[in-house]
Amino acid sequence: MTPFNLIEEISRRHPADAPAVVAGERVVTFGELFGLARPIAESIRQHNTLDRHPRIGLHCPNGLDYIILSLGILLADACLVPLAEELTQDERDEITQTTALDFIVKGAPHHSMINWEIETVESPAVQFPESEFQSLNPAFIRFSSGTTGTSKGVVLSHETLLARITAANEGLQLGPQDRVLWMLPMAHHFAVSIVLYLHVGALTILEHSPLREDILATAEKHQATVIYGSPFHFSLLSGDTSDFQWPSLRLPVATAAALPEITARAFEQRFSKPLVQGLGIIEVGLSVLNLDAASEKPTSLGKALPAYQVRLVDDHGSPVPDGAPGEFQIRGPGLLDAYLVPWNPSPLTDGWFSSGDLVVRDSDDYLTLVGRKKSVINIAGMKAFPEEIEAILNTHPDVKRSRVLGREHPQMGQIPVAEIIPADPSAPPKPLALQKHCRLHLSAYKVPMRFSFVDTLPLTASGKIKRT
């Protein structure tokens, strides 16, 4: 029996003349989109002499070509492994070896046609059981951001992707009437976003300009109803001083990083729409969304979507009371099928996934992310979260960005220290001024005891602060 292929299903769901993607002045219908993807799939099939699902890395800039090449790879019953543009060659080589890629598809921008090539990878040693991997009907291998610990290869099947996007859309409620303005890197957010938009028949509007005037002009021209972006994008848009009110906007979704309250408030004030924050985890998908209290509780993740159950537990696995941080665990559809290396086909415990995120639940059942379990700083038995301290430091006008770490201390166990990128490198803020600023908003033990000034901070591929 032919394995289920989610992309084949999508190709049959919509009229051929229905618009699927807008890229600049070009409007691509579903018929055109799959008309471009199928020859790529056929070429891959002819290139593949293996009697199994090949693993294919995709190295391509953001844009229409990325979508077409991804669809072609998946239509060929291959397993797609994104190779993000910002990766160094060493990082790309590591993913190639870890996933035992068979081929790499390289795409490059071209005026009116897809410019791509496929190269064979010299057979790397496979570090996982090939037959078990193949039995999953694999569609994607994704790698976590690596904020703490070792980044793992997350295996997602076609069936898992369908379950995941179906569960997410119970909250998002996207359909053919929607026009989604897309702002994020596809190598990190393709599987449960653009695949979802295509599945439900929503129009995906691609905008690559970093200028808010261009972004808003595109939103106005195409009457965008939804925008998917990072807090950076929403902070940028909030500074707009034009008379554009964005009347078509119904759902702005902030993801990829924690949403600062100042950004949420500024966006709502400018466009009269509260920013909806969501929690997306590579192993889980989009499972928590702040649909009902985005204005009243802008920094909250919201509540679990209907298909999911959430629990918060302490180090012993016992439930924590409301208001106390506990590890976020979740159960529901679309959770990962396996970890690739080291191979783990049973990564759940009684159906629950342990995220490593520390979350607080309030009396109304709303969830707020406070930090990562592995990054907690233990100061004489009291716990501090680097993310909480960084959020305060980043509001100081002389701070561009910060990173807070725990440093060993003979009496205190650990103390918080901060690395600062100054807003003006020629005039960095005084440490005493930064401490005073922190004391206005934080308990005394959370105030960093040392400050250093740096030009850059180590970031993960998705732009998060790297802790290790």
C-alpha positions as CSV (number, residue, x, y, z in Angstrom):
1,M,0.0,0.0,0.0
2,T,1.3,3.5,-0.9
3,P,2.3,5.4,2.2
4,F,0.2,8.5,3.1
5,N,1.7,11.7,1.7
6,L,0.4,14.9,3.2
7,I,1.6,17.0,0.3
8,E,-0.3,14.8,-2.2
9,E,-3.4,15.3,-0.1
10,I,-2.9,19.1,-0.2
11,S,-2.5,19.0,-4.0
12,R,-6.0,17.5,-4.3
13,R,-7.8,19.8,-1.8
14,H,-8.1,23.1,-3.6
15,P,-9.1,24.4,-7.0
16,A,-6.2,24.8,-9.4
17,D,-7.0,28.5,-10.0
18,A,-7.1,29.3,-6.3
19,P,-4.2,31.6,-5.2
20,A,-1.7,29.9,-3.0
21,V,1.3,32.2,-2.6
22,V,2.1,35.9,-3.4
23,A,5.8,36.7,-3.9
24,G,6.3,40.3,-4.9
25,E,4.2,41.0,-8.0
26,R,3.7,37.3,-8.7
27,V,0.6,35.5,-7.6
28,V,1.0,31.7,-7.8
29,T,-2.1,29.5,-7.9
30,F,-2.3,26.0,-6.4
31,G,-2.2,24.6,-9.9
32,E,0.9,26.5,-10.8
33,L,2.6,25.7,-7.5
34,F,2.2,21.9,-7.9
35,G,2.9,22.2,-11.6
36,L,6.3,23.5,-10.6
37,A,6.9,21.1,-7.8
38,R,6.0,17.8,-9.6
39,P,8.8,17.9,-12.2
40,I,11.2,18.4,-9.2
41,A,9.7,15.4,-7.5
42,E,10.1,13.3,-10.7
43,S,13.7,14.4,-11.2
44,I,14.5,13.4,-7.6
45,R,12.8,10.0,-8.2
46,Q,15.0,9.4,-11.3
47,H,18.1,10.5,-9.4
48,N,17.3,8.2,-6.5
49,T,18.4,4.5,-6.9
50,L,17.8,3.6,-3.3
51,D,14.9,1.3,-2.4
52,R,13.7,3.5,0.5
53,H,12.8,7.1,1.4
54,P,15.9,9.2,0.7
55,R,17.0,11.9,3.1
56,I,17.4,15.2,1.3
57,G,18.9,18.4,2.7
58,L,17.5,21.6,1.4
59,H,19.8,24.6,1.2
60,C,17.8,27.5,-0.3
61,P,17.1,31.2,0.6
62,N,13.7,32.2,2.0
63,G,11.1,32.6,-0.7
64,L,8.9,31.0,-3.3
65,D,11.6,28.7,-4.5
66,Y,12.0,27.3,-1.0
67,I,8.3,26.4,-0.9
68,I,8.4,24.8,-4.4
69,L,11.6,22.8,-3.7
70,S,10.2,21.6,-0.3
71,L,7.0,20.4,-1.9
72,G,9.0,18.7,-4.7
73,I,11.1,16.9,-2.1
74,L,8.1,15.8,-0.1
75,L,6.1,14.7,-3.2
76,A,9.1,12.5,-4.1
77,D,8.5,10.6,-0.8
78,A,11.8,11.9,0.5
79,C,12.5,13.1,4.0
80,L,13.2,16.8,4.1
81,V,16.1,18.1,6.2
82,P,16.3,21.9,6.2
83,L,19.9,23.3,6.0
84,A,19.4,26.9,7.2
85,E,21.1,29.7,5.3
86,E,22.9,31.1,8.4
87,L,24.6,27.8,9.3
88,T,28.4,27.7,8.9
89,Q,29.8,25.0,6.6
90,D,31.0,23.1,9.6
91,E,27.4,23.1,11.1
92,R,26.0,22.1,7.7
93,D,28.5,19.3,7.5
94,E,27.5,18.1,11.0
95,I,23.8,17.9,10.1
96,T,24.7,16.1,6.8
97,Q,26.7,13.5,8.8
98,T,24.2,13.1,11.6
99,T,21.2,12.6,9.4
100,A,23.2,10.5,6.9
101,L,21.9,12.6,4.0
102,D,21.6,10.9,0.6
103,F,21.3,14.1,-1.5
104,I,21.4,17.9,-1.1
105,V,19.1,20.1,-3.1
106,K,20.5,23.6,-3.6
107,G,18.3,26.4,-4.7
108,A,19.3,29.9,-5.8
109,P,17.1,33.0,-6.6
110,H,16.3,33.5,-10.2
111,H,14.0,36.0,-12.0
112,S,11.2,33.8,-13.3
113,M,12.2,30.2,-13.1
114,I,13.5,27.8,-10.4
115,N,17.3,27.5,-10.4
116,W,18.2,24.3,-8.5
117,E,20.6,21.4,-8.5
118,I,20.8,18.1,-6.7
119,E,24.1,16.6,-5.5
120,T,24.8,13.1,-4.1
121,V,26.4,12.9,-0.7
122,E,29.1,10.4,-0.2
123,S,27.5,7.6,1.9
124,P,28.1,8.7,5.5
125,A,27.9,6.2,8.3
126,V,24.3,5.8,9.5
127,Q,24.0,6.2,13.3
128,F,20.5,4.9,13.6
129,P,18.5,1.8,12.5
130,E,17.6,2.4,8.9
131,S,14.6,0.0,8.8
132,E,13.0,1.5,12.0
133,F,13.5,5.0,10.6
134,Q,11.9,4.1,7.3
135,S,8.9,2.5,9.0
136,L,7.9,5.8,10.4
137,N,7.0,7.3,6.9
138,P,9.3,10.2,7.7
139,A,8.6,13.6,6.2
140,F,10.9,16.0,8.2
141,I,14.0,15.9,10.4
142,R,14.3,19.1,12.3
143,F,16.9,20.2,14.8
144,S,16.1,22.0,18.1
145,S,17.4,25.5,18.7
146,G,20.1,24.2,21.0
147,T,19.4,26.9,23.7
148,T,20.7,24.4,26.3
149,G,22.3,21.0,25.9
150,T,22.7,19.1,22.7
151,S,20.5,19.8,19.7
152,K,18.6,16.6,18.7
153,G,17.2,15.5,15.4
154,V,13.4,15.4,15.7
155,V,11.7,13.0,13.3
156,L,8.2,13.9,12.1
157,S,6.1,11.6,9.9
158,H,3.4,12.7,7.3
159,E,0.8,11.4,9.7
160,T,2.2,13.4,12.6
161,L,2.3,16.6,10.5
162,L,-1.3,16.2,9.6
163,A,-2.3,15.6,13.3
164,R,-0.2,18.6,14.3
165,I,-1.5,21.2,11.9
166,T,-5.1,20.0,12.5
167,A,-4.7,20.5,16.3
168,A,-3.1,23.9,15.8
169,N,-5.8,25.1,13.5
170,E,-8.4,24.5,16.2
171,G,-7.0,27.6,17.7
172,L,-5.9,29.6,14.7
173,Q,-9.1,29.0,12.7
174,L,-7.4,29.6,9.3
175,G,-9.2,29.0,6.1
176,P,-9.4,30.0,2.4
177,Q,-10.6,33.5,3.5
178,D,-7.3,34.2,5.2
179,R,-4.2,36.0,3.8
180,V,-1.2,35.3,5.9
181,L,1.7,37.8,5.9
182,W,4.8,35.7,6.4
183,M,7.9,37.1,8.1
184,L,9.9,34.2,9.5
185,P,12.8,32.0,8.2
186,M,11.3,29.0,6.4
187,A,14.1,26.6,7.5
188,H,12.8,27.0,11.1
189,H,9.1,27.4,10.7
190,F,7.9,25.7,7.5
191,A,6.4,22.4,8.7
192,V,3.6,23.6,11.0
193,S,3.0,27.0,9.4
194,I,3.3,27.2,5.6
195,V,2.2,23.5,5.3
196,L,-0.8,24.4,7.4
197,Y,-1.7,27.4,5.3
198,L,-1.5,25.3,2.1
199,H,-3.6,22.6,3.7
200,V,-6.4,24.9,4.7
201,G,-6.2,27.0,1.4
202,A,-5.1,30.3,3.0
203,L,-3.0,32.6,0.9
204,T,0.6,33.0,2.0
205,I,2.1,36.5,1.3
206,L,5.9,36.6,1.3
207,E,7.6,39.8,2.3
208,H,11.4,39.9,2.6
209,S,12.0,43.7,3.1
210,P,13.3,44.7,6.5
211,L,11.6,48.1,6.2
212,R,8.3,48.6,8.0
213,E,7.1,50.8,5.2
214,D,7.4,47.9,2.7
215,I,5.9,45.4,5.1
216,L,2.8,47.6,5.8
217,A,2.5,48.5,2.1
218,T,2.3,44.7,1.3
219,A,-0.2,44.2,4.2
220,E,-2.4,47.0,2.8
221,K,-2.1,45.9,-0.8
222,H,-3.1,42.3,-0.1
223,Q,-5.4,43.0,2.8
224,A,-3.5,40.6,5.1
225,T,-5.8,39.1,7.8
226,V,-3.0,37.3,9.7
227,I,0.6,38.1,10.4
228,Y,3.1,35.5,11.7
229,G,6.3,37.2,13.0
230,S,8.8,37.5,15.8
231,P,8.7,40.1,18.6
232,F,11.4,42.0,16.5
233,H,9.0,42.4,13.6
234,F,6.1,43.6,15.8
235,S,8.4,46.1,17.6
236,L,9.5,47.4,14.2
237,L,5.9,47.8,13.0
238,S,4.8,49.5,16.2
239,G,7.0,52.5,15.3
240,D,5.0,53.3,12.2
241,T,3.6,56.8,12.1
242,S,1.5,56.6,9.0
243,D,-2.3,56.7,8.9
244,F,-2.6,53.1,7.9
245,Q,-5.0,51.3,10.4
246,W,-4.8,47.8,9.0
247,P,-8.6,47.1,9.1
248,S,-8.3,43.6,7.6
249,L,-6.0,42.3,10.4
250,R,-7.7,39.7,12.6
251,L,-4.9,37.7,14.1
252,P,-1.3,38.9,14.8
253,V,0.7,35.9,16.1
254,A,4.0,36.4,17.9
255,T,6.3,33.5,18.1
256,A,10.0,32.4,17.9
257,A,11.0,34.3,21.1
258,A,9.4,35.6,24.3
259,L,7.1,38.6,23.8
260,P,8.2,41.6,25.8
261,E,5.2,43.5,27.3
262,I,6.4,46.8,25.9
263,T,6.3,45.4,22.4
264,A,2.8,43.9,23.0
265,R,1.4,47.2,24.4
266,A,3.0,49.3,21.6
267,F,1.6,47.1,18.8
268,E,-1.9,47.0,20.3
269,Q,-1.9,50.8,20.8
270,R,-0.8,51.4,17.2
271,F,-3.1,48.9,15.4
272,S,-5.9,48.3,17.9
273,K,-5.3,44.5,17.9
274,P,-3.7,42.6,20.8
275,L,-0.6,40.5,20.0
276,V,-1.4,36.8,20.4
277,Q,1.6,34.9,21.8
278,G,2.0,31.2,21.2
279,L,4.3,28.4,22.4
280,G,5.8,26.4,19.6
281,I,8.1,23.5,20.3
282,I,9.8,21.5,17.6
283,E,8.8,18.2,19.3
284,V,5.2,19.3,19.8
285,G,4.2,22.0,17.4
286,L,1.9,24.9,18.3
287,S,0.0,23.7,21.4
288,V,-0.6,26.8,23.5
289,L,-2.0,30.1,22.3
290,N,-3.2,33.3,24.1
291,L,-6.4,33.8,22.2
292,D,-8.6,35.1,25.0
293,A,-6.4,37.3,27.2
294,A,-3.8,38.8,24.9
295,S,-4.7,42.3,25.9
296,E,-5.1,41.7,29.6
297,K,-2.1,39.3,29.9
298,P,0.2,40.1,27.0
299,T,3.2,38.1,28.2
300,S,1.2,35.0,28.8
301,L,1.4,32.0,26.5
302,G,-2.3,31.5,27.0
303,K,-4.0,28.2,27.4
304,A,-3.5,24.8,25.9
305,L,-5.4,24.3,22.6
306,P,-8.4,21.9,22.9
307,A,-6.5,18.8,21.7
308,Y,-3.8,19.0,24.3
309,Q,-3.4,18.4,28.0
310,V,-0.8,20.3,30.1
311,R,0.7,19.7,33.5
312,L,3.4,21.5,35.5
313,V,5.6,19.3,37.7
314,D,8.5,19.7,40.1
315,D,11.8,17.8,40.0
316,H,10.1,14.7,41.5
317,G,7.2,14.7,38.9
318,S,4.6,16.0,41.4
319,P,2.2,18.8,40.4
320,V,3.2,22.3,41.5
321,P,0.6,24.8,42.9
322,D,-0.6,27.8,41.0
323,G,1.9,30.5,40.9
324,A,4.9,28.2,41.3
325,P,7.2,27.3,38.4
326,G,7.0,23.8,37.1
327,E,8.3,21.9,34.1
328,F,5.9,22.1,31.2
329,Q,4.8,18.7,30.1
330,I,2.2,18.1,27.4
331,R,0.2,15.3,25.8
332,G,-1.8,15.3,22.6
333,P,-1.7,14.8,18.8
334,G,1.3,15.5,16.6
335,L,4.1,14.9,19.1
336,L,7.4,13.8,17.6
337,D,7.8,10.3,16.3
338,A,11.5,9.8,17.4
339,Y,14.8,11.4,18.2
340,L,17.3,10.6,15.5
341,V,20.7,10.5,17.2
342,P,21.0,8.8,19.7
343,W,18.0,6.9,18.2
344,N,15.0,7.0,20.5
345,P,11.7,5.8,19.0
346,S,9.9,6.2,22.3
347,P,10.7,9.7,23.5
348,L,7.4,10.1,25.5
349,T,6.6,8.9,29.0
350,D,3.0,7.6,29.1
351,G,2.3,9.9,26.2
352,W,3.7,13.0,27.9
353,F,6.6,15.1,26.5
354,S,8.8,16.9,29.0
355,S,9.9,20.2,27.5
356,G,12.5,21.5,29.9
357,D,10.6,24.8,30.0
358,L,9.6,26.2,33.3
359,V,6.1,27.7,33.3
360,V,3.8,29.3,35.8
361,R,0.0,28.8,35.8
362,D,-2.1,31.5,37.3
363,S,-5.5,31.1,39.0
364,D,-7.3,31.6,35.7
365,D,-5.3,28.7,34.1
366,Y,-3.2,31.0,31.9
367,L,0.4,29.9,31.4
368,T,3.5,32.1,31.5
369,L,7.0,31.0,30.5
370,V,9.7,31.9,33.1
371,G,12.8,30.1,31.8
372,R,14.5,26.9,31.0
373,K,15.0,24.3,33.6
374,K,18.7,23.9,32.8
375,S,19.4,27.6,32.9
376,V,18.0,28.4,36.3
377,I,20.6,30.2,38.6
378,N,20.6,28.9,42.2
379,I,21.6,31.7,44.5
380,A,22.0,30.5,48.1
381,G,19.0,28.2,47.6
382,M,16.9,30.9,45.8
383,K,16.2,30.5,42.1
384,A,16.4,33.2,39.4
385,F,15.7,32.9,35.7
386,P,18.1,34.5,33.3
387,E,15.2,35.4,30.9
388,E,13.5,37.4,33.6
389,I,16.6,39.4,34.4
390,E,17.4,39.9,30.7
391,A,13.9,41.2,30.1
392,I,14.5,44.0,32.7
393,L,18.0,44.8,31.5
394,N,16.8,45.1,27.9
395,T,14.4,47.9,28.9
396,H,17.3,50.1,29.9
397,P,17.8,52.7,27.2
398,D,21.5,52.2,27.1
399,V,21.2,48.4,26.6
400,K,20.8,46.9,23.1
401,R,20.7,43.2,24.3
402,S,21.9,41.2,27.3
403,R,22.7,37.7,28.4
404,V,22.6,36.6,32.1
405,L,24.5,33.6,33.3
406,G,25.2,31.9,36.6
407,R,28.7,32.0,37.9
408,E,30.0,29.7,40.6
409,H,30.6,31.4,44.0
410,P,32.2,29.9,47.1
411,Q,29.6,31.2,49.6
412,M,26.4,31.7,47.4
413,G,26.7,28.7,45.2
414,Q,26.0,30.9,42.2
415,I,25.7,34.5,41.4
416,P,24.0,36.2,38.4
417,V,26.4,38.0,36.0
418,A,25.4,39.9,32.9
419,E,27.0,40.5,29.5
420,I,25.8,43.6,27.8
421,I,25.8,44.9,24.2
422,P,25.6,48.7,24.7
423,A,23.2,50.7,22.6
424,D,26.2,53.1,22.1
425,P,29.5,51.2,22.3
426,S,31.4,54.4,22.8
427,A,29.4,55.2,25.9
428,P,28.4,52.0,27.8
429,P,26.2,52.4,30.8
430,K,27.6,52.4,34.3
431,P,27.3,49.1,36.2
432,L,25.8,51.0,39.2
433,A,23.1,52.5,36.9
434,L,22.2,49.0,35.6
435,Q,22.0,47.6,39.1
436,K,19.8,50.5,40.2
437,H,17.5,49.8,37.2
438,C,17.3,46.1,38.1
439,R,16.5,46.8,41.8
440,L,13.4,48.8,40.7
441,H,11.9,45.7,39.2
442,L,13.7,42.6,40.7
443,S,14.3,41.1,44.1
444,A,17.8,42.0,45.4
445,Y,19.2,38.5,44.9
446,K,18.4,38.6,41.2
447,V,20.3,41.7,40.5
448,P,23.5,40.9,38.6
449,M,26.7,41.3,40.6
450,R,29.0,41.7,37.7
451,F,28.7,43.3,34.2
452,S,30.8,43.0,31.1
453,F,30.4,44.7,27.8
454,V,30.6,42.8,24.6
455,D,30.2,43.5,20.9
456,T,28.1,40.4,20.2
457,L,26.3,37.6,22.0
458,P,26.2,33.9,21.0
459,L,22.9,33.1,19.4
460,T,21.2,29.9,18.2
461,A,20.2,29.5,14.6
462,S,16.7,30.9,15.4
463,G,18.1,34.0,17.1
464,K,17.7,32.9,20.7
465,I,20.4,33.5,23.4
466,K,22.7,30.5,23.6
467,R,23.3,29.5,27.2
468,T,26.0,26.9,26.8
